[in-house]
């Protein structure tokens, strides 16, 4: 039996900015733990606790 290729089409009547905001909210909710860690890491860096490179060493 020949395998069918699925083809999805979406009609989006919303403005681009509203769609982007909605998708951002969905992705943030789905990745809430990762988002919290990223926010905490950014806040720690902004606090002047010493900038570090990707391996965690002081720059």
N, C-alpha and C positions, 0 to 999 in steps of 0.2 A: 504494500500500500504506500502511495506517495505521501510524504510528509508535507503538511500544509504550513505555509509561512503566515504567521499572524500579522495583521496590519491594523493598527489602532489610529483613529483620528479623533481629535478633540476640538470642540468648538468652544472658544473662550471669549465671551463678550466683554470681559473686564479689561480695564486699562492695564498696560504693561506694569506700571508701578504697583498697582493693587495685587496683581498676580505674583509679582516678585515678593511682596510683603507676606502674602499668604503662604507661598512656598517656603520662605525663610522661617516662618512660625512652625510649619510642619517639621522641617528639618531640625530646628532647635529642640522641639519637643522629642523627636525621635532620638536625638543625640545629646540629651540634656546633661548627662554625666561628663561627656567630652567637652561640652561648652563650658560647664562650671570649672573644669580643670584649666581650660584655656584662659578664661577670665581671671582665675586666681593667679596663674602664672604671669599674665600681663600686669596685674595689680602688684604682684611682688616685685617685678622688674621696675615698675614705675615708682615704687616706694624708695628706690635708691639703695636697695639691698645688694647692689653690685650686679652689673650686667654680666651675663654668662653666655658662652657660646652654645652651640647645639649639643656638645658633650657635657655641659654642666660646669665647665671650667670658667674661672673668672677671666674676663676679657682684658 
